[in-house]
Amino acid sequence: YSLSGSAETYKFGKDFRSFSGEFDEGLIQKLYDDPRIASISIDRDIEIQEYVLQGNAPQHLLRLSSSSPTTHQPYIYHSNAGIGVDVYVFDTGIDSKNPNLQNLNVLKLNDLTNNVVPEGVDPQGHGSAMAGVVASETFGVLKKCNLIDLRSVENSGFSSLSTLLKAMSIAEEHFRI
């Protein structure tokens, strides 16, 4: 590629090449479509301490950051884990008043159930539990993601295939916006 302007190139070892600079949208699209390009990233500031150690983490998190499930090491995760990630929760709702979920960014997108409840309420609790595994400070894997609540499971814990298909359609439409 002809990299004009303030582009800088870097070489590591025999085969690895990289470059940085400000590029117009057309060139970025060409680079994205090129099978020789392994990755494209925006430049960002890097902090000295980017990883967080969560002591006394639940077992499911310890298994994610440890090679041995029997070791009692802390859960290690990146400090920006989940930033910019939207997670759609198709379940019984998300209780935004739950202490483990209060500091999360939760958007109630739609309620497809027959027994509509106020925003921020989960009468059954299952959706809140799943949201907690995804993003809560104590139990979550993506602690800084955006949760999008698409309530599609009734208070009884049951739903229908057509309701879930409708929820997926709404999520897909929302994603395109």
MARBA-3410 file (N, C-alpha, C, O; in Angstrom, 1 decimal):
177
0.8,-1.2,0.0,0.0,0.0,0.0,0.9,1.2,0.0,2.0,1.2,0.6 ~ 0.4,2.2,-0.6,1.0,3.5,-0.6,0.4,4.3,0.6,-0.7,4.8,0.5 ~ 1.2,4.4,1.6,0.8,5.1,2.8,1.3,6.6,2.8,2.5,6.8,3.1 ~ 0.5,7.5,2.5,1.0,8.9,2.4,0.7,9.6,3.7,0.0,9.1,4.6 ~ 1.3,10.8,3.8,1.0,11.6,4.9,1.9,11.2,6.1,3.1,11.0,5.9
1.4,11.2,7.3,2.2,11.0,8.5,2.2,9.5,8.9,2.3,9.2,10.1 ~ 2.1,8.6,8.0,2.1,7.2,8.4,3.5,6.7,8.8,4.5,7.1,8.2 ~ 3.5,5.9,9.8,4.7,5.3,10.3,4.6,3.8,10.1,3.6,3.2,10.4 ~ 5.7,3.1,9.7,5.7,1.7,9.6,6.6,1.1,10.7,7.6,1.7,11.1 ~ 6.3,-0.2,11.1,7.1,-0.8,12.1,7.3,-2.3,11.6,6.4,-2.9,11.0
8.5,-2.8,12.0,8.8,-4.2,11.6,9.2,-4.9,12.9,10.1,-4.5,13.6 ~ 8.6,-6.1,13.0,9.0,-7.0,14.2,9.3,-8.4,13.6,8.5,-9.0,13.0 ~ 10.6,-8.8,13.9,10.9,-10.1,13.4,11.0,-10.2,11.9,11.1,-9.1,11.2 ~ 10.9,-11.4,11.4,11.0,-11.6,9.9,9.7,-11.3,9.2,9.7,-10.7,8.1 ~ 8.5,-11.6,9.8,7.3,-11.5,9.0,6.2,-10.5,9.5,5.3,-10.2,8.8
6.4,-9.9,10.6,5.3,-9.1,11.2,5.6,-7.6,10.8,6.7,-7.1,11.0 ~ 4.6,-7.0,10.2,4.7,-5.6,9.8,3.4,-4.9,10.3,2.4,-5.5,10.3 ~ 3.6,-3.6,10.7,2.5,-2.9,11.1,2.7,-1.4,10.7,3.8,-1.0,10.4 ~ 1.7,-0.6,10.8,1.8,0.8,10.5,0.7,1.5,11.2,-0.3,1.0,11.6 ~ 1.0,2.8,11.4,0.0,3.7,12.1,-0.1,5.0,11.3,0.8,5.4,10.6
-1.2,5.7,11.5,-1.4,7.0,10.9,-2.9,7.3,10.8,-3.7,6.6,11.4 ~ -3.2,8.4,10.2,-4.5,8.8,9.9,-4.9,8.5,8.5,-4.2,9.0,7.6 ~ -5.9,7.7,8.3,-6.3,7.3,6.9,-7.7,7.6,6.6,-8.5,7.7,7.5 ~ -8.0,7.9,5.3,-9.4,8.2,5.0,-10.2,6.9,4.9,-9.6,5.8,4.9 ~ -11.5,7.1,4.9,-12.4,5.9,5.0,-12.2,4.9,3.9,-12.3,3.7,4.1
-11.9,5.4,2.7,-11.7,4.5,1.5,-10.5,3.6,1.7,-10.7,2.4,1.5 ~ -9.4,4.1,2.2,-8.2,3.3,2.5,-8.5,2.3,3.6,-8.1,1.1,3.5 ~ -9.2,2.8,4.6,-9.5,1.8,5.7,-10.3,0.7,5.3,-10.1,-0.5,5.7 ~ -11.3,0.9,4.4,-12.1,-0.1,3.8,-11.3,-1.1,3.0,-11.5,-2.3,3.1 ~ -10.4,-0.6,2.2,-9.5,-1.5,1.4,-8.6,-2.4,2.3,-8.5,-3.5,2.1
-8.1,-1.7,3.4,-7.3,-2.5,4.3,-8.2,-3.6,5.0,-7.7,-4.7,5.2 ~ -9.4,-3.2,5.4,-10.3,-4.2,6.1,-10.6,-5.4,5.2,-10.7,-6.5,5.6 ~ -10.7,-5.1,3.9,-11.1,-6.2,2.9,-9.9,-7.0,2.5,-10.0,-8.1,1.9 ~ -8.7,-6.6,2.8,-7.4,-7.3,2.4,-7.2,-8.4,3.3,-7.0,-8.3,4.5 ~ -7.1,-9.7,2.8,-6.9,-10.9,3.6,-5.5,-10.9,4.3,-5.3,-11.7,5.2
-4.6,-10.1,3.8,-3.2,-10.0,4.4,-3.2,-9.2,5.7,-2.3,-9.3,6.5 ~ -4.3,-8.4,6.0,-4.3,-7.6,7.2,-5.0,-8.4,8.3,-6.2,-8.8,8.1 ~ -4.3,-8.7,9.3,-4.8,-9.5,10.4,-5.8,-8.7,11.4,-6.7,-9.3,11.9 ~ -5.5,-7.4,11.5,-6.3,-6.7,12.5,-6.1,-5.2,12.2,-5.1,-4.7,11.8 ~ -7.2,-4.4,12.5,-7.2,-3.0,12.5,-7.7,-2.5,13.8,-8.7,-3.0,14.3
-7.0,-1.5,14.4,-7.4,-1.0,15.7,-7.2,0.5,15.7,-6.4,1.1,15.0 ~ -8.0,1.2,16.5,-7.8,2.6,16.7,-6.7,2.8,17.7,-6.4,2.0,18.5 ~ -6.0,3.9,17.5,-4.9,4.2,18.5,-5.6,4.7,19.8,-6.6,5.3,19.8 ~ -5.0,4.3,20.9,-5.6,4.6,22.2,-4.5,4.8,23.2,-3.4,4.2,23.1 ~ -4.8,5.5,24.3,-3.9,5.6,25.4,-3.8,4.3,26.1,-4.8,3.7,26.3
-2.7,4.0,26.6,-2.5,2.8,27.4,-2.0,3.1,28.8,-1.0,3.9,28.9 ~ -2.6,2.6,29.8,-2.2,2.8,31.2,-1.2,1.8,31.6,-1.2,0.7,31.0 ~ -0.4,2.1,32.6,0.5,1.1,33.1,-0.2,-0.1,33.7,0.2,-1.2,33.4 ~ -1.2,0.2,34.5,-2.0,-0.9,35.1,-3.3,-1.1,34.4,-4.3,-0.4,34.7 ~ -3.4,-1.9,33.4,-4.6,-2.1,32.7,-5.4,-3.3,33.2,-6.6,-3.5,32.8
-4.8,-4.2,33.9,-5.5,-5.4,34.4,-5.9,-5.2,35.9,-5.2,-4.6,36.7 ~ -7.1,-5.8,36.2,-7.6,-5.7,37.5,-7.6,-7.1,38.1,-7.9,-8.1,37.4 ~ -7.3,-7.2,39.4,-7.3,-8.4,40.1,-8.5,-8.4,41.0,-8.6,-7.6,41.9 ~ -9.4,-9.3,40.9,-10.6,-9.4,41.7,-10.4,-10.6,42.7,-10.5,-11.8,42.3 ~ -10.0,-10.3,43.9,-9.9,-11.3,44.9,-11.2,-11.9,45.4,-12.2,-11.2,45.2
-11.2,-13.0,45.9,-12.5,-13.7,46.4,-13.5,-13.8,45.3,-14.7,-13.6,45.5 ~ -13.1,-14.0,44.0,-14.0,-14.0,42.9,-14.8,-15.4,42.9,-14.2,-16.4,43.4 ~ -16.0,-15.4,42.4,-16.7,-16.6,42.3,-16.0,-17.7,41.4,-15.2,-17.3,40.5 ~ -16.2,-18.9,41.6,-15.5,-20.0,40.9,-15.6,-19.9,39.4,-14.7,-20.2,38.7 ~ -16.8,-19.5,38.9,-16.9,-19.4,37.4,-16.0,-18.4,36.8,-15.5,-18.5,35.7
-15.7,-17.3,37.6,-14.7,-16.3,37.0,-13.3,-16.8,37.2,-12.4,-16.6,36.3 ~ -13.0,-17.5,38.3,-11.6,-18.1,38.5,-11.3,-19.0,37.4,-10.1,-19.1,36.9 ~ -12.2,-19.8,36.9,-12.0,-20.7,35.8,-11.6,-20.0,34.5,-10.9,-20.6,33.6 ~ -12.1,-18.8,34.3,-11.8,-18.0,33.1,-10.3,-17.5,33.1,-9.8,-17.4,32.0 ~ -9.8,-17.2,34.2,-8.4,-16.6,34.2,-7.3,-17.5,34.8,-6.2,-17.1,35.1
-7.6,-18.8,35.0,-6.7,-19.7,35.6,-6.6,-21.0,34.8,-7.6,-21.5,34.3 ~ -5.4,-21.5,34.7,-5.2,-22.7,33.9,-5.6,-23.9,34.7,-5.8,-25.0,34.2 ~ -5.7,-23.8,36.0,-6.1,-24.9,36.9,-7.3,-24.5,37.7,-7.3,-23.5,38.5 ~ -8.4,-25.2,37.7,-9.6,-24.9,38.5,-9.4,-25.0,40.0,-10.3,-24.6,40.7 ~ -8.3,-25.6,40.4,-8.1,-25.8,41.8,-7.3,-24.7,42.4,-7.2,-24.6,43.7
-6.6,-23.9,41.6,-5.8,-22.8,42.2,-6.7,-21.7,42.7,-7.8,-21.5,42.2 ~ -6.3,-21.0,43.7,-7.1,-20.0,44.3,-6.5,-18.6,44.0,-6.2,-17.8,44.9 ~ -6.3,-18.3,42.8,-5.7,-17.1,42.3,-6.9,-16.1,42.1,-8.0,-16.5,42.0 ~ -6.6,-14.8,42.1,-7.7,-13.9,41.8,-8.1,-13.9,40.3,-7.4,-14.4,39.5 ~ -9.3,-13.4,40.1,-9.8,-13.3,38.7,-9.1,-12.1,38.1,-9.1,-11.0,38.7
-8.5,-12.3,37.0,-7.8,-11.2,36.3,-8.5,-10.8,35.1,-8.9,-11.7,34.2 ~ -8.8,-9.5,35.0,-9.6,-9.1,33.8,-9.1,-7.7,33.4,-8.5,-7.0,34.2 ~ -9.3,-7.3,32.2,-8.9,-6.0,31.6,-9.8,-5.0,32.2,-11.0,-5.1,32.3 ~ -9.2,-3.8,32.5,-9.9,-2.7,33.2,-11.1,-2.2,32.3,-12.0,-1.5,32.8 ~ -11.0,-2.4,31.0,-12.0,-1.8,30.1,-12.9,-3.0,29.6,-13.5,-2.8,28.5
-12.9,-4.1,30.2,-13.7,-5.3,29.8,-15.1,-5.0,29.5,-15.9,-4.7,30.4 ~ -15.5,-5.0,28.3,-16.9,-4.8,27.9,-17.2,-3.4,27.4,-18.3,-3.2,26.9 ~ -16.3,-2.5,27.4,-16.6,-1.1,26.9,-17.0,-1.2,25.5,-16.2,-1.8,24.7 ~ -18.1,-0.7,25.1,-18.5,-0.7,23.7,-19.2,-1.9,23.2,-19.6,-2.0,22.1 ~ -19.4,-2.9,24.2,-20.1,-4.1,23.8,-21.6,-4.0,24.3,-21.8,-3.7,25.5
-22.5,-4.3,23.4,-23.9,-4.3,23.8,-24.3,-5.8,23.9,-24.1,-6.6,23.0 ~ -24.9,-6.1,25.1,-25.4,-7.5,25.3,-26.9,-7.5,25.5,-27.4,-6.8,26.3 ~ -27.6,-8.2,24.6,-29.0,-8.2,24.6,-29.4,-9.4,25.5,-29.0,-10.5,25.2 ~ -30.3,-9.1,26.5,-30.7,-10.1,27.4,-32.2,-10.4,27.1,-33.1,-9.6,27.3 ~ -32.4,-11.6,26.5,-33.8,-12.1,26.2,-34.2,-13.0,27.4,-33.9,-14.2,27.5
-34.9,-12.4,28.4,-35.2,-13.2,29.6,-36.4,-12.5,30.3,-37.3,-11.9,29.6 ~ -36.5,-12.6,31.6,-37.6,-12.2,32.4,-37.5,-10.7,32.8,-38.3,-10.2,33.6 ~ -36.5,-10.0,32.3,-36.3,-8.6,32.7,-35.0,-8.5,33.4,-34.3,-9.4,33.8 ~ -34.6,-7.2,33.7,-33.4,-6.9,34.5,-33.8,-6.0,35.6,-34.3,-4.9,35.4 ~ -33.6,-6.4,36.9,-33.9,-5.6,38.0,-32.8,-4.6,38.3,-31.7,-4.9,38.9
-33.0,-3.4,37.8,-31.9,-2.4,37.9,-31.7,-1.9,39.3,-30.7,-1.1,39.6 ~ -32.6,-2.3,40.3,-32.4,-1.9,41.7,-31.6,-2.9,42.4,-31.2,-2.7,43.6 ~ -31.3,-4.0,41.8,-30.5,-5.0,42.5,-29.1,-4.4,42.8,-28.5,-3.8,41.9 ~ -28.6,-4.6,44.0,-27.3,-4.0,44.3,-26.1,-4.3,43.4,-25.2,-3.5,43.2 ~ -26.2,-5.5,42.8,-25.1,-5.9,41.9,-25.3,-5.4,40.5,-24.4,-5.4,39.7
-26.4,-4.8,40.2,-26.7,-4.2,38.9,-26.9,-2.7,38.8,-27.1,-2.2,37.8 ~ -26.9,-2.1,40.0,-27.2,-0.6,40.0,-26.3,0.3,39.3,-26.7,1.3,38.7 ~ -25.0,-0.1,39.1,-24.0,0.8,38.5,-23.9,0.4,37.0,-22.9,0.9,36.4 ~ -24.7,-0.4,36.5,-24.6,-0.8,35.1,-25.5,0.1,34.2,-26.4,0.7,34.6 ~ -25.1,0.1,32.9,-25.8,0.8,31.9,-26.8,-0.1,31.3,-26.5,-1.0,30.5
-28.1,0.0,31.7,-29.2,-0.9,31.3,-30.2,-0.1,30.5,-30.7,0.9,31.0 ~ -30.5,-0.6,29.3,-31.5,0.0,28.5,-32.7,-1.0,28.3,-32.5,-2.1,27.8 ~ -33.9,-0.6,28.7,-35.0,-1.5,28.5,-35.5,-1.2,27.1,-36.1,-0.1,26.9 ~ -35.4,-2.1,26.2,-35.7,-1.9,24.8,-37.2,-2.2,24.5,-37.9,-1.5,23.8 ~ -37.7,-3.4,25.1,-39.0,-3.8,24.8,-39.5,-4.8,25.8,-38.7,-5.5,26.5
-40.8,-4.9,26.0,-41.4,-5.9,26.9,-42.4,-6.7,26.0,-43.5,-6.1,25.6 ~ -42.1,-7.9,25.6,-43.0,-8.7,24.8,-43.9,-9.7,25.5,-44.5,-10.6,24.9 ~ -43.9,-9.5,26.8,-44.7,-10.5,27.6,-46.2,-10.0,27.7,-46.5,-8.9,27.4 ~ -47.0,-10.9,28.2,-48.4,-10.6,28.4,-48.7,-9.9,29.7,-49.7,-9.3,29.9 ~ -47.7,-9.9,30.7,-47.8,-9.2,31.9,-46.7,-8.2,32.1,-45.7,-8.4,32.7
-47.0,-7.0,31.4,-46.0,-6.0,31.4,-45.7,-5.4,32.8,-46.6,-5.3,33.6 ~ -44.4,-5.2,33.1,-44.0,-4.7,34.4,-43.3,-3.4,34.2,-42.8,-3.1,33.1 ~ -43.1,-2.6,35.2,-42.4,-1.3,35.1,-41.0,-1.5,34.7,-40.4,-2.6,35.0 ~ -40.4,-0.5,34.1,-38.9,-0.6,33.8,-38.1,-0.8,35.0,-38.4,-0.2,36.1 ~ -37.1,-1.6,34.9,-36.2,-1.9,36.0,-36.7,-3.0,36.9,-36.2,-3.1,38.1
-37.7,-3.7,36.5,-38.3,-4.8,37.4,-38.1,-6.1,36.8,-38.3,-6.3,35.5 ~ -37.8,-7.1,37.5,-37.7,-8.5,37.1,-38.5,-9.4,38.1,-37.9,-9.8,39.1 ~ -39.8,-9.7,37.8,-40.6,-10.4,38.8,-40.1,-11.8,39.1,-40.5,-12.4,40.1 ~ -39.4,-12.4,38.2,-39.0,-13.8,38.3,-37.6,-13.9,38.8,-37.2,-14.9,39.5 ~ -36.7,-13.0,38.4,-35.3,-13.0,38.9,-34.3,-13.6,38.0,-33.1,-13.4,38.1
-34.7,-14.4,37.0,-33.8,-15.1,36.2,-33.0,-14.2,35.2,-31.8,-14.4,35.1 ~ -33.7,-13.2,34.7,-33.0,-12.3,33.8,-32.0,-11.5,34.5,-30.9,-11.2,34.0 ~ -32.3,-11.1,35.7,-31.3,-10.3,36.6,-30.1,-11.2,36.9,-29.0,-10.7,36.9 ~ -30.3,-12.5,37.1,-29.2,-13.4,37.4,-28.3,-13.5,36.2,-27.1,-13.5,36.3 ~ -28.9,-13.6,35.0,-28.1,-13.7,33.8,-27.4,-12.4,33.5,-26.2,-12.5,33.1
-28.0,-11.3,33.7,-27.4,-10.0,33.6,-26.2,-9.9,34.5,-25.2,-9.3,34.2 ~ -26.4,-10.4,35.7,-25.3,-10.4,36.7,-24.1,-11.2,36.3,-22.9,-10.8,36.5 ~ -24.3,-12.4,35.7,-23.2,-13.2,35.2,-22.5,-12.5,34.1,-21.3,-12.6,33.9 ~ -23.2,-11.7,33.3,-22.6,-11.0,32.2,-21.8,-9.8,32.7,-20.7,-9.6,32.3 ~ -22.4,-9.0,33.6,-21.9,-7.7,33.8,-21.7,-7.2,35.2,-21.2,-6.1,35.4
-22.2,-7.9,36.2,-22.2,-7.3,37.5,-20.7,-7.1,38.0,-19.8,-7.8,37.6 ~ -20.5,-6.2,39.0,-19.2,-6.0,39.5,-18.6,-7.2,40.2,-17.4,-7.4,40.1 ~ -19.4,-8.0,40.9,-19.0,-9.2,41.6,-18.9,-10.4,40.7,-17.9,-11.1,40.7 ~ -19.9,-10.6,39.9,-20.0,-11.9,39.2,-19.8,-11.8,37.7,-19.7,-12.8,37.0 ~ -19.7,-10.6,37.1,-19.7,-10.4,35.7,-18.4,-10.6,35.0,-17.3,-10.4,35.6
-18.5,-11.0,33.7,-17.3,-11.2,32.9,-17.0,-9.9,32.2,-15.8,-9.5,32.1 ~ -18.0,-9.2,31.6,-17.9,-8.0,30.9,-18.4,-6.8,31.7,-19.5,-6.3,31.5 ~ -17.7,-6.4,32.7,-18.1,-5.6,33.8,-18.6,-4.2,33.3,-19.2,-3.5,34.0 ~ -18.1,-3.8,32.1,-18.5,-2.4,31.7,-19.3,-2.4,30.4,-19.3,-1.4,29.6 ~ -19.9,-3.5,30.1,-20.7,-3.6,28.8,-22.1,-2.9,29.0,-22.4,-2.5,30.1
-22.8,-2.7,27.9,-24.1,-2.1,28.0,-25.1,-3.3,27.9,-25.0,-4.2,27.1 ~ -26.0,-3.3,28.9,-27.1,-4.4,28.9,-28.3,-3.9,28.2,-28.8,-2.8,28.6 ~ -28.9,-4.6,27.3,-30.1,-4.2,26.7,-31.2,-5.3,27.0,-31.1,-6.4,26.6 ~ -32.2,-4.8,27.7,-33.2,-5.7,28.3,-34.4,-5.8,27.2,-35.1,-4.8,26.9 ~ -34.5,-7.0,26.7,-35.6,-7.3,25.8,-36.4,-8.4,26.5,-36.2,-9.6,26.3
-37.3,-8.0,27.4,-38.1,-8.9,28.2,-39.0,-9.8,27.3,-39.9,-9.3,26.6 ~ -38.7,-11.1,27.3,-39.4,-12.0,26.4,-39.8,-13.3,27.0,-40.3,-14.2,26.4 ~ -39.7,-13.4,28.3,-40.0,-14.6,29.1,-41.0,-14.1,30.2,-40.8,-13.2,30.9 ~ -42.1,-14.8,30.3,-43.2,-14.5,31.2,-42.8,-14.7,32.7,-41.8,-15.4,32.9 ~ -43.5,-14.2,33.6,-43.3,-14.3,35.0,-43.1,-15.8,35.4,-42.4,-16.1,36.3
-43.9,-16.7,34.7,-43.9,-18.1,35.0,-42.6,-18.8,34.6,-42.3,-19.9,35.0 ~ -41.7,-18.1,33.8,-40.5,-18.7,33.3,-40.6,-19.3,31.9,-39.7,-19.9,31.4 ~ -41.8,-19.2,31.3,-42.0,-19.7,30.0,-42.1,-18.6,28.9,-42.5,-17.5,29.2 ~ -41.8,-19.0,27.7,-41.9,-18.2,26.6,-42.3,-19.0,25.4,-42.6,-20.2,25.5 ~ -42.4,-18.4,24.2,-42.7,-19.2,23.0,-41.6,-18.9,22.0,-40.9,-17.9,22.0
-41.5,-19.8,21.0,-40.5,-19.6,20.0,-40.8,-18.3,19.2,-39.8,-17.6,18.8 ~ -42.0,-18.1,18.9,-42.4,-16.9,18.1,-42.0,-15.6,18.9,-41.6,-14.6,18.3 ~ -42.2,-15.6,20.2,-41.8,-14.4,21.0,-40.3,-14.2,21.0,-39.8,-13.1,20.8 ~ -39.5,-15.3,21.1,-38.1,-15.2,21.0,-37.6,-14.7,19.6,-36.6,-14.0,19.5 ~ -38.3,-15.2,18.6,-37.9,-14.8,17.2,-38.2,-13.3,17.1,-37.4,-12.6,16.4
-39.3,-12.9,17.6,-39.7,-11.4,17.5,-38.6,-10.6,18.3,-38.2,-9.6,17.8 ~ -38.2,-11.1,19.5,-37.2,-10.4,20.3,-35.9,-10.3,19.5,-35.2,-9.3,19.5 ~ -35.5,-11.4,18.8,-34.2,-11.4,18.0,-34.4,-10.4,16.9,-33.4,-9.7,16.5 ~ -35.5,-10.3,16.3,-35.8,-9.4,15.2,-35.6,-7.9,15.7,-35.0,-7.1,15.0 ~ -36.2,-7.6,16.8,-36.1,-6.3,17.4,-34.7,-6.0,17.7,-34.2,-4.8,17.5
-34.0,-6.9,18.3,-32.5,-6.7,18.6,-31.7,-6.4,17.4,-30.9,-5.5,17.3 ~ -32.0,-7.2,16.3,-31.2,-7.0,15.1,-31.5,-5.6,14.5,-30.6,-5.0,14.0 ~ -32.8,-5.2,14.5,-33.2,-3.9,14.0,-32.5,-2.8,14.9,-32.0,-1.8,14.3 ~ -32.5,-3.0,16.2,-31.9,-2.0,17.1,-30.4,-1.9,16.9,-29.8,-0.8,16.9 ~ -29.8,-3.0,16.6,-28.3,-3.1,16.4,-27.9,-2.3,15.1,-26.9,-1.6,15.1
-28.8,-2.3,14.1,-28.5,-1.5,12.9,-28.6,0.0,13.0,-28.0,0.7,12.2 ~ -29.2,0.4,14.1,-29.4,1.9,14.3,-28.1,2.5,14.6,-28.0,3.8,14.8
END
